[in-house]
Amino acid sequence: MRPFPLPTLPPALVATWRCYERLDAARRRQGRWLDALGFGPQPSPSRVVLRQPGLTLKAYGAPDRTGPVILLVPAPIKRAYLWDLAPGASVVEQCLNAGARVYLLHWEEPQPALGLADYGDRLLRACVEAIGAETGAEPLFLVGHSLSGMLVAMFAALYPACLRGLVLLTAPLHFELTGDAGRLGPVIAAVARSGLLEAAPGNWPGSFLSLAGFLAAPATFGRDRLLDGLYSWPDRAAREMHLRVERWSLDELPLARQLVADVVQHLYREDGFLRGTLAVGGRTAAARAVVTPVLIVADRRCAIVPPAAIRPFAAAAGTPDLRWLWYEGDVGVALQHLGVLIGRHARQRLWPEILRWIEAHHR
């Protein structure tokens, strides 16, 4: 997976790209205003285990715990603190309360040349090795949401001995360009036809990706988001959560240029992971090589990652131990695609089931 050569760029494209980068900076400033109003993140205490270009790995809770080891892997879009947003709305907190040893990967500003092999292999492997140095190389549980579900599934295919289990939260694992496996497909196809993949002058600004999401599913990212704000207003807890998520959505993090190119070519065009053609550093990452126990959480209503983007993986995976759970939605989460991490229904019903599954496979 070689980086694209950087072409000579039309001045208009460079100017447009710089506008999106300035928009990212403006959105981050808006986020700081919401911080001043009390809607910023309230993270759990943590310590840094590993820091290298592109990531920071943090540990939570006392290091002498004996529960299952869990590495939470956010999608490399925006910031990781959505997983630890505030007391009472934190995956980290719920895992700690269940007695787990918890690690959260925080993606940082990426180098443009970082590609799918870096995110799904090299960088995750560095985190797993750092965790192993603390835990005695005990096999761990990987938990991924959205695009990071694809990354952790890749890792599971390459390094099955490192894992006890894999939890995939509304994660796309089958890709195509027609829209049958998610509304992003046609937008990705249009971007590929436009020549932007070859001409992009650097990392992809977060604002551009937010626009792509809106074009793919305007009801999801527009109307439904506004309605969630209205429905949550009478309930103080839901209202505050909605505003915290809106603040998080302003914290734009660019996506590595090569990662975007690899996702388009090797996932959307080739569906390489499902077909068994995804080459990673001289090896092949394939769905059939995922033999660790898998727990899939899906949302029947989701336009971005519908069940059609997951079922082919479930049929192709090599594991004999695969279970489905269904997320039913929440008020106060802004985007339902995020609700599996922070929603009230998810906290009360879904995560206790996830953590029971983890504990059962830890014994």
C-alpha positions as MATLAB code, in Angstrom:
seq = 'MRPFPLPTLPPALVATWRCYERLDAARRRQGRWLDALGFGPQPSPSRVVLRQPGLTLKAYGAPDRTGPVILLVPAPIKRAYLWDLAPGASVVEQCLNAGARVYLLHWEEPQPALGLADYGDRLLRACVEAIGAETGAEPLFLVGHSLSGMLVAMFAALYPACLRGLVLLTAPLHFELTGDAGRLGPVIAAVARSGLLEAAPGNWPGSFLSLAGFLAAPATFGRDRLLDGLYSWPDRAAREMHLRVERWSLDELPLARQLVADVVQHLYREDGFLRGTLAVGGRTAAARAVVTPVLIVADRRCAIVPPAAIRPFAAAAGTPDLRWLWYEGDVGVALQHLGVLIGRHARQRLWPEILRWIEAHHR';
ca = [
       0.000    0.000    0.000;
       2.248    2.781   -1.280;
       1.390    6.456   -0.783;
       0.081    8.300   -3.818;
       2.663   10.629   -5.393;
       1.807   14.253   -4.678;
       0.790   15.864   -7.989;
       1.018   19.488   -9.039;
      -2.206   20.935   -7.707;
      -4.545   23.488   -9.251;
      -4.529   26.660   -7.127;
      -8.330   26.479   -6.795;
      -8.127   23.023   -5.183;
      -5.446   24.136   -2.741;
      -7.543   27.180   -1.822;
     -10.644   25.026   -1.295;
      -8.674   22.612    0.903;
      -7.325   25.493    2.978;
     -10.917   26.757    3.446;
     -11.899   23.407    4.926;
      -8.848   23.469    7.202;
      -9.830   26.974    8.397;
     -13.370   25.695    8.941;
     -11.936   22.914   11.121;
     -10.139   25.527   13.221;
     -13.323   27.623   13.499;
     -15.335   24.598   14.618;
     -12.746   23.806   17.279;
     -13.076   27.395   18.555;
     -16.849   26.925   18.756;
     -16.194   23.800   20.780;
     -14.161   25.800   23.277;
     -17.121   28.165   23.702;
     -19.265   25.180   24.664;
     -16.507   24.155   27.082;
     -16.882   27.545   28.753;
     -20.614   26.891   29.135;
     -19.915   23.603   30.921;
     -20.520   21.137   28.076;
     -16.934   19.991   27.575;
     -15.702   16.448   28.248;
     -15.293   15.251   31.840;
     -12.887   12.342   31.413;
     -11.924    9.709   33.957;
      -8.445    9.860   35.538;
      -5.874    8.175   33.333;
      -2.189    7.674   32.736;
      -0.262    7.562   29.467;
       1.106    4.133   28.556;
       2.379    4.863   25.058;
       2.847    7.952   22.929;
       4.100    7.928   19.359;
       3.312    9.783   16.126;
      -0.378    9.359   15.418;
      -1.568    8.036   18.788;
      -1.610    8.222   22.563;
      -2.567    5.135   24.569;
      -4.094    5.754   28.010;
      -4.830    3.364   30.877;
      -7.666    3.747   33.391;
      -8.080    2.371   36.883;
      -5.581    0.776   39.250;
      -2.836   -1.219   37.491;
      -3.179   -4.132   39.952;
      -6.672   -5.153   38.776;
      -7.211   -8.732   37.678;
     -10.281   -8.437   35.436;
     -10.362   -8.779   31.656;
      -8.043   -6.548   29.648;
     -10.017   -4.328   27.249;
      -8.593   -2.073   24.556;
     -11.173    0.423   23.284;
     -10.427    1.590   19.743;
     -12.306    4.652   18.414;
     -12.691    5.416   14.737;
      -9.816    7.682   13.605;
     -12.294   10.529   13.010;
     -12.654   13.220   15.677;
     -11.502   12.642   19.256;
     -11.573    9.551   21.461;
     -13.215   11.177   24.481;
     -16.666   10.259   23.155;
     -15.899    6.921   24.867;
     -15.347    8.770   28.163;
     -17.589   11.794   27.770;
     -18.793   12.397   31.322;
     -19.679   10.470   34.489;
     -22.751    8.379   33.758;
     -22.099    8.475   30.005;
     -18.784    6.701   29.653;
     -17.834    3.326   28.211;
     -14.586    3.606   30.160;
     -16.518    4.071   33.411;
     -18.820    1.116   32.722;
     -15.874   -1.172   31.965;
     -14.088   -0.042   35.134;
     -17.215   -0.653   37.203;
     -17.261   -4.213   35.839;
     -13.725   -4.768   37.141;
     -11.917   -4.618   33.795;
      -8.447   -3.306   33.068;
      -9.250   -0.570   30.564;
      -7.146    1.056   27.855;
      -8.346    3.683   25.377;
      -6.508    4.504   22.174;
      -6.523    8.232   21.391;
      -5.794    8.941   17.723;
      -3.786   12.138   17.214;
      -3.063   14.353   14.198;
      -1.878   11.814   11.590;
       0.950   11.866    9.132;
      -0.500   11.907    5.583;
       1.301    8.675    4.627;
      -0.385    6.558    7.321;
      -2.497    3.941    5.577;
      -4.788    1.035    6.315;
      -1.859   -1.245    7.143;
      -0.607    1.253    9.740;
      -3.966    1.662   11.453;
      -5.067   -1.976   11.266;
      -1.682   -3.556   12.005;
       1.382   -1.537   13.029;
      -0.193    1.040   15.354;
      -2.600   -1.411   16.977;
       0.251   -3.895   17.424;
       2.292   -1.213   19.210;
      -0.610   -0.647   21.607;
      -1.146   -4.354   22.248;
       2.563   -4.815   22.940;
       2.585   -1.866   25.368;
      -0.436   -3.297   27.177;
       1.190   -6.726   27.224;
       4.245   -5.256   28.955;
       1.922   -4.238   31.825;
      -0.348   -7.276   31.929;
       2.105  -10.071   31.196;
       1.020  -10.472   27.559;
      -2.412  -11.720   28.605;
      -4.780  -12.032   25.624;
      -7.139   -9.071   25.535;
     -10.509   -7.951   24.194;
     -10.605   -5.466   21.323;
     -13.639   -3.189   21.070;
     -14.135   -1.106   17.928;
     -16.885    1.261   16.772;
     -17.725    2.267   13.195;
     -14.583    2.311   10.993;
     -12.422    1.159   13.900;
     -14.446   -2.080   13.911;
     -12.938   -2.793   10.515;
      -9.469   -2.021   11.879;
      -9.773   -4.332   14.901;
     -11.254   -7.091   12.714;
      -8.171   -6.789   10.468;
      -5.955   -7.094   13.528;
      -7.898  -10.123   14.758;
      -7.360  -11.822   11.399;
      -3.618  -11.168   11.567;
      -2.957  -11.858   15.276;
      -5.599  -14.240   16.678;
      -3.348  -15.451   19.505;
      -3.312  -11.940   21.021;
      -7.054  -11.858   21.610;
      -9.739  -13.406   23.779;
     -12.577  -11.709   21.969;
     -13.682   -9.053   19.524;
     -16.570   -6.617   20.071;
     -17.778   -4.809   16.935;
     -20.146   -1.871   17.526;
     -22.119   -0.831   14.420;
     -18.999   -1.516   12.379;
     -18.947   -1.786    8.553;
     -17.252   -5.008    7.433;
     -18.663   -5.375    3.930;
     -18.200   -2.480    1.502;
     -19.584   -1.531   -1.903;
     -20.262    1.644   -3.886;
     -23.946    1.272   -4.769;
     -25.465    2.102   -1.388;
     -26.829   -1.370   -0.613;
     -24.372   -1.724    2.280;
     -24.596    1.835    3.582;
     -25.379    5.289    2.232;
     -21.727    6.336    2.148;
     -21.060    4.093   -0.864;
     -22.385    6.433   -3.601;
     -20.640    9.452   -2.050;
     -17.370    7.509   -1.931;
     -17.889    6.577   -5.585;
     -18.404   10.236   -6.505;
     -15.233   11.249   -4.644;
     -13.287    8.524   -6.450;
     -14.562    9.722   -9.852;
     -13.691   13.330   -9.041;
      -9.936   12.711   -8.870;
      -9.684   14.090   -5.325;
      -8.030   10.927   -4.051;
      -5.020   11.516   -6.274;
      -5.065   15.305   -5.974;
      -5.658   15.803   -2.243;
      -2.911   18.172   -1.032;
      -2.711   16.674    2.463;
      -4.822   15.073    5.151;
      -8.579   15.173    4.664;
     -10.104   17.940    6.825;
     -12.734   16.776    9.271;
     -15.227   19.323    7.923;
     -14.983   17.761    4.471;
     -15.761   14.350    5.960;
     -18.705   15.812    7.895;
     -20.046   17.243    4.629;
     -19.647   13.843    2.959;
     -21.673   12.246    5.747;
     -24.439   14.834    5.356;
     -24.567   14.327    1.582;
     -24.743   10.567    2.093;
     -27.552   10.645    4.659;
     -29.067   14.125    5.069;
     -31.912   12.805    7.221;
     -29.472   11.134    9.631;
     -27.030   14.038    9.882;
     -29.580   16.834    9.480;
     -33.263   16.311   10.289;
     -32.838   13.492   12.834;
     -30.080   15.386   14.610;
     -32.297   18.475   14.963;
     -35.223   16.363   16.127;
     -33.015   14.715   18.740;
     -32.241   18.168   20.108;
     -35.941   18.982   20.297;
     -36.943   15.663   21.856;
     -34.162   15.862   24.441;
     -34.956   19.428   25.562;
     -37.584   18.595   28.244;
     -35.215   16.072   29.875;
     -32.268   17.843   31.488;
     -29.945   14.822   31.366;
     -30.774   14.127   27.705;
     -30.434   17.833   26.844;
     -27.008   18.079   28.453;
     -25.880   14.884   26.724;
     -27.032   16.200   23.347;
     -25.017   19.379   23.864;
     -21.935   17.422   24.964;
     -22.116   15.327   21.799;
     -22.554   18.456   19.684;
     -19.454   19.868   21.387;
     -17.543   16.655   20.603;
     -18.665   16.854   16.956;
     -16.891   20.213   16.637;
     -13.538   18.729   17.673;
     -12.397   18.005   14.140;
      -9.524   15.597   13.578;
      -8.275   15.200    9.999;
      -8.093   11.764    8.428;
      -4.780   10.582    6.992;
      -4.599   11.048    3.226;
      -3.334    7.544    2.539;
      -5.891    5.948    4.845;
      -8.709    7.540    2.827;
      -7.146    6.321   -0.418;
      -6.731    2.794    0.969;
     -10.278    2.635    2.325;
     -11.673    3.676   -1.043;
      -9.496    1.316   -3.104;
      -9.064   -1.756   -0.912;
     -12.369   -1.722    0.945;
     -15.024    0.080   -1.114;
     -13.767   -0.886   -4.573;
     -12.372   -4.335   -3.798;
     -14.113   -5.374   -0.555;
     -10.734   -6.944    0.100;
     -11.236   -8.025    3.709;
     -14.384   -9.998    2.931;
     -12.983  -11.446   -0.313;
      -9.658  -12.376    1.254;
      -7.512  -10.133   -0.981;
      -6.472   -7.429    1.504;
      -2.656   -7.425    1.544;
      -1.050   -6.085    4.725;
       2.734   -6.084    4.881;
       3.145   -9.239    2.820;
       0.301  -11.012    4.628;
      -3.410  -11.285    3.914;
      -6.114  -10.039    6.274;
      -9.328  -11.936    5.568;
     -12.667  -12.339    7.315;
     -12.298  -16.118    7.253;
      -9.155  -15.767    9.411;
     -11.124  -14.202   12.283;
     -11.339  -17.207   14.606;
     -11.590  -15.433   17.962;
     -15.050  -15.132   19.589;
     -16.991  -12.194   18.126;
     -19.824  -10.091   19.549;
     -21.603   -7.908   16.975;
     -23.791   -4.965   17.973;
     -25.933   -3.643   15.117;
     -28.726   -1.140   14.531;
     -31.519   -2.145   12.153;
     -32.396    1.523   11.489;
     -28.883    2.753   10.696;
     -28.399    4.214    7.210;
     -24.612    4.498    7.566;
     -23.896    0.943    8.776;
     -27.023   -1.132    8.124;
     -27.095   -4.867    8.910;
     -26.331   -5.474    5.201;
     -22.847   -4.069    5.869;
     -22.264   -6.673    8.601;
     -24.079   -9.916    7.734;
     -21.675  -11.028    4.954;
     -18.808  -10.822    7.457;
     -20.766  -12.858   10.005;
     -21.273  -15.540    7.350;
     -17.628  -15.513    6.236;
     -15.832  -15.285    9.599;
     -13.997  -18.391   10.726;
     -15.124  -18.183   14.354;
     -17.614  -20.763   15.645;
     -18.515  -18.359   18.477;
     -20.425  -15.348   17.128;
     -23.315  -13.506   18.777;
     -25.518  -10.578   17.751;
     -26.998   -7.829   19.928;
     -29.310   -5.092   18.672;
     -29.239   -1.407   19.597;
     -32.722    0.129   19.726;
     -31.916    3.848   19.855;
     -31.924    6.699   22.361;
     -32.843   10.346   22.860;
     -30.062   12.823   23.619;
     -27.302   11.250   21.501;
     -27.501   13.707   18.533;
     -26.562   10.970   16.043;
     -28.012    7.497   16.571;
     -24.810    6.000   15.134;
     -23.101    7.243   18.314;
     -25.803    6.124   20.708;
     -24.307    2.685   21.238;
     -21.505    4.433   23.163;
     -23.397    7.024   25.202;
     -27.156    6.427   24.986;
     -29.229    5.777   28.110;
     -30.708    2.593   26.625;
     -27.226    1.434   25.663;
     -25.878    2.081   29.159;
     -28.751    0.367   30.938;
     -29.347   -2.650   28.693;
     -26.684   -3.089   26.048;
     -23.404   -2.592   27.902;
     -24.294   -4.932   30.791;
     -24.821   -7.644   28.143;
     -21.537   -6.770   26.419;
     -19.635   -6.890   29.692;
     -21.247  -10.184   30.708;
     -20.119  -11.623   27.361;
     -16.576  -10.339   27.962;
     -16.498  -11.780   31.484;
     -17.774  -15.168   30.259;
     -14.980  -15.348   27.669;
     -12.374  -14.171   30.179;
     -12.802  -17.187   32.450;
];
